[in-house]
Amino acid sequence: MIEAKDICLKYPDGTMGLQNIDFKIETGEVVYITGPSGSGKTSILKLLMGIEYPTTGSLKVFGQSMTKDKVMEIRRLRMIIGPVFQDFKLLKGRTVIENIILGMRFLGFSKKQMKKNAGSALIKVGLEHKALSLVDNLSLGESQRIAIARALARKPSLIIADEPTGNLDKENALNILELLTLSKDPKTTVIITTHATHLIEDIKEGMRVQMDGGHILCERIGEV
């Protein structure tokens, strides 16, 4: 479970990233955080990853307090988080399978397990036939699928996807959202940020959190 209580985040230049934020996310839940650029979506993800810390208030991620004095514990927490980035962060000149395995290198998996996890993740995203292709030759949609496969292969407890559909057309964007929600383990929590609210209008499952100006404007629980 992830729980935030009265969080504020003030950046060094004085900008208020978040103000008086409260939310609770249960294990296995899918959450869509929406809002325009600068609304605070990415600030929440930074807190969840331990890249930033709350200026005031409290945040716990799977029981771990996200505070400056818990650096080592937060590093261990990151091992159970699978990030998916808008710009993919794939290593050029490497194959698809190499990119996925590199995402598991420091997580304690054996070589055999890494190959097995990578293969299973590629099947989940429908790109097992691209395993030996260079990532340089992938389309945008394929690149994002590989980024998702890399996150899934880690067997994470939490998947964090920051604007994963930002560079894609509507059809590919919807496919990516479907992959993120349907390919996960039932006990894996998924948090997705997007400014494209039209993409999730017809999605029944999950919680919607609408943000603006560093505030949560409203929450809505989707119909399962």
C-alpha angles and dihedrals in degrees: 000000000000118000131181123187122192094327123185124181119197117183122218092257090058097257114143107226096177134013128198096334121182126176143139124208120190124218111273094019125136114222128188114199110198135183143107124291110291094024094119102262096123091042089062091051091050089055092048090051094046092242088123130019129219113267089210134358128040135280127187124186112193089336095312116123110227101222135133093252092059099065097133093046091049091051088056090047090057088063090072094046122092111201123201115195131203091231091047095226093223118164110245118226091032129101125250093253092048091053092052094046092048087060089063100041098108100034099088098256119144118238089252092052092047091054091046093049092046092051093048092048092051090052090052092055093041097243104106088123089062095057095113097035120110111251087229088074098052126108119239091259092049091047091055091048089054090050088054092047089053090054094045093050090063089065089228129192089213130033115197115193117186110201091324092174098046097109098037138091118246097266094050091042092055090047090054093050089050091051093050093052103035101038096055128099112261090245094051117103116218125201117186126183120203139159090199099089091169089070094064100039093101097038108109102189127073143032122290119212115187117201139186133164093003092303133108105238098186145339128217128187113220124229112258 
